Amino acid sequence: MTHGKRHRARNALTASLALLAMGSVAACGAADPAEEPGERPLVGVAMPTTTSERWIGDGENVQDQLQALGYDVALEYAENDVPTQVAQLEQMIADGADALVIGSIDGVALKGVLAEAAAADIPVIAYDRLIRESPDVDYYATFDNARVGVQQATQLLQGLGVLDAAGEPTGQTGPFNVELFAGSPDDNNATVFYSGAMQVLQPYLDSGVLTVPSGETDFATIAIQAWDPKNATTRMNALLPLYAGQRLDGVLSPYDGISLAIIEATKTIGYGTAQPLPVVTGQDAELASAQSIAAGEQYGTVYKDTRQLAEVAVSMVRALLDGAEPETNDITSYDNGVKVVPSYLLTPQVVTGQNYRQVLVAGGYYTAEELG
Ligand code: BGC
C-alpha cells in the first residue's frame, strides 16, 4: 500500500501547514469553522487529470489546505477532456463558487467560461498552467517554468558528462546522439519548458557536441499531445530504427510519464541489458520515476513540491476572499496574450541518483521503503 503511505506522509505535513495557517485565521478573517455548510465560502478546484499522479497530489493538497481554513471545496478532475472541464467550471459557477482554482488542460479554451466567472465576480487563480487569451485570470501560482527547462537540459548535459556537477563544461566534446521530446502543445508550460531547455542545448547542437539523428528539434514536431505516455511510446518506437547501428546517448524528456515510456521503448532494443540505458531526464518526481532513479534507470527529474504549490494557491484564495492582495513575486514574465498575469513562482529542484534520498526522502515526499 505504498499509495496510502505517501498520502499519509503528505497529509501529516499538510495538516501541520494548515495548523500554522490556522494560527492567523482570526486575524485574517478566514471562514469560521462553526459556520453551517452553505454559509462557508465555496472554492471550486478544477484539475486536469487523474492519469498522472502529480495532479492527484495537487488536488488533495489544495482541498485539504482549503478545508483546514474552513472553506467548502468542490474538487473536480476532467480526465484531459476540455468540454468536461468547461462543464465542471460552469457547474461551480452555478453552485455559487466564491473563487476558482484551475489547473487547465487547454490554455486557450477557457475564455468563455472565465467570462461567466468574471460576470459573477468570481476571482480566478491559474494553477500551475497559465490560462491564455483571457482577461479574466486574476493570479497565477506556479513554478519557475523556464528554469525547469534549463534544469532539464543541464541535467541531460551532466548525465552525458558534458557539464560537471557544478554546471561547468568538462571539455568532453562527444559527439553525443540525443533525441528531444516536448510536452503537450495546448499547455503553455510545454513551450516554456522547451525554450528554457533549448537556450541551454542550442550552443551544443551548433558546435556538434550534441547531434540529433532524427533531425527533429522543433517544438511542433517533438511535442507529445496530452503529455500522454502512449504517444511518447509511439514516437520513440518510430525513432528506434535510427539506432540500429549507433548508440542513443540521451533523451530530453519533459515529464516523468514520458520518461518511463522512453526508457521502456529503448529496453526493447537492448538498452539496459546489452548496453547502458540512455540518459533520460524528467519532471515531477512521480513515485514510479523516483523509484526508477533510485534503481539507476531514469537519470533524473525536476521535483516540484505540490504541497508548496497548493500552499501558494490557497494563500491567494484566502487573501482574495479577505479582500486583501495576494502575494506575488513576478509581475512581468507571464503575458497570457491579453494581460500580464501577476504570478508567484516557486523554485523547482533537480533530483538525480546522487541526491534523491536527501531531497525526496528527508523532505518527506516519499519514504525510504517506497523508493526501495
Ligand atoms: C506541469 C508539469 C507536468 C505536465 C504534465 C505541466 O503543465 O507543469 O509538472 O509534468 O504538465 O502533467
Residues whose N, C-alpha, C, O or C-beta is under 5 A from the ligand:
A	BS01	BGC	S52 D128 R129 D187 N189 W227 P254 Y255 Q283 D284
